[in-house]
Amino acid sequence: MTVQAGTSARLGEDDIVPSIAAVMEGEGDPIANAANIAAILFEGLADINWAGFYFLRGGQLVLGPFQGRVACTRIDMGKGVCGTAARQCATIVVPDVHQFEGHIACDAASRSEIVVPIMRAGQVLGVIDIDSPHVARFTPAHAKLIEQVASLYVRACGDATP
């Protein structure tokens, strides 16, 4: 199933990658692509309360397109789950954010989180961040899915800087 403007069909997890590939086909703008990806993730993943992007700017992660409640605007590298994933250049799945030392609570309802770095040529461009109000919402399969989404994003945007 692909997503087109004006459709209202409910997405499922199996629809995420094909829908993202379809909506980014021929589109290289990083902000437009991030906005559509955030919307597809928010629609396609059940039991989440936030999905979006942070982009690296001057040593900080700065809020990009997202779906959900108002979010933290800037996160220092190495701080919180997002800053830690960006600094380590590694996906982090946190079953219970209350057990993650230094967690930044932008939304008190969030209980679990997954953060995937967006990498191009070994450099961190930013992260994809997804939160859930449920403990242990994300699995290793979700990590692989969001890593695939990050790769699709980088390929679609080419050398464009978000």
N, C-alpha and C positions, 0 to 999 in steps of 0.2 A: 504494500500500500504506500503510495506517495502522497505527500501533502501539497496541496495547491491553495493559493489564497482563496478564501471564501468557503473552504470546506469545513465541515463540523464533525467528521467521523472521529471517534475516540481512537487514539493510537494505543498500541501495546508495545512491550519491550522489543518484540521481534520486528516491529515497524520502524524502530528508531534509526538504525543505520541506513536502510534504503531511503527513508524519508529525508534524512540529512543530505545524503548523496544527491537526491533529486533536487532539493531546494537550493543546493549550492552549485549545481551544474551550470557552468558558464558565468558564475558570479565570483569575482575575486576580491570584493571589498571585505576586509576583515571585520568591520563593525556590523555590517549587514548580515554577514554569515554568523557571527556570534549571536546576534539578536534572534535569528531564526533557530539556531541550535538550542539556545536557552528555552525558547518556546516549545520546541519539539521534546526536549528532555522533560520539561515540566508537565507536558501533556502525556508523554509516553511512559513515565515512571510513576507507578502508584506509590502512595504513602510517602510523598516528599513535600517539603514546605518551602524549598528554595533551590533554584538551579541557575547558575550563571558563571560569569567570567570575571577574573581579575587579571589585569595586564601589568607587566613590569614597566615602571616608569621611575627613573632616577633612584633606583635602589629600594623602591616600595612597590607593592602590589596595589593598583588603583582599580576601583570598581568599574566594571564594564557592563555590557548588557546582561540582564537577568530577569527572572520571573520569581515573584514572591514578595515578602515584606521588605521594607526599607532595610538596607544592609550597611555594614561598615564601609566607609569610603576608601580608607587607606589601611594597609596592613604592612608592617615592616617585615623584611626578609627574615626568616627564622622564627617569626612569632606566629602563634596559633597553628592550626592545621594547615591553612593555606601557605603561610610563610615558611613552615617547615617543609612541606612538599616541594615548594619552589627551590629552597636552599639545597635540599637533598636530591633534587631532580628525580624524584621517585613518587609513585602513587602511594597515598596513605588512605587506608580504610580504618575508621575509628568506630568500633561498635558502640561505645558509650562516651560521648564527649566530656562527661563529667569526670572521666578517668584519664583524660588527656591533659597532662600538665601544661598550663599556659593557654588552654583553649580560650578563644575570644568568642563571647556569647553575643552575637549580633541579634539573634532571636532566641529568647529564653525557652521557646517551645522545642528547639532542635535538640535531639538526643543522640543521633548518629550522623556521621559525615563521611564523604568520600571526596578526595581532592586528587586530581590528575594534572601533572605539569604539561604545559604545551611547549614542546621542544622543536627547534629548527636548527640543524647543523650543530647540535650539542649545546645550544644556548636556550635558556628559559625565556619564553615570550610572556608567559603568564600561567594561569591555572584555570581549570574547570572545577567548580565547587558545587556539590550537591548535598543538601541537608535533609534529614527526615526527623519527624517528631517521634519515631519509634526506635528503640534500642535495637542494635544489630540488624538494621535494615539492609545493609549492603554486603554482598558476597564477593568472592574472587571473580565470579562471572561478571558482576557489575564493573569491577575494576577493568577487566579486559574490554568490556563494551565501551566504557568511557575513554579508555586509551585508544580504541579504534576511532572514536569520535574525534579525539584530539588530533590524530593522524590525518583524518579526512579534512579537518579544518586547516591544518598546515598546508596540505597539498592544494586545496582549493584556493588558498590565499597567496600561494607562491611567495615572492619576496616582499609582498606588501606588509607593512608594519601596522599592527593593531593600535 
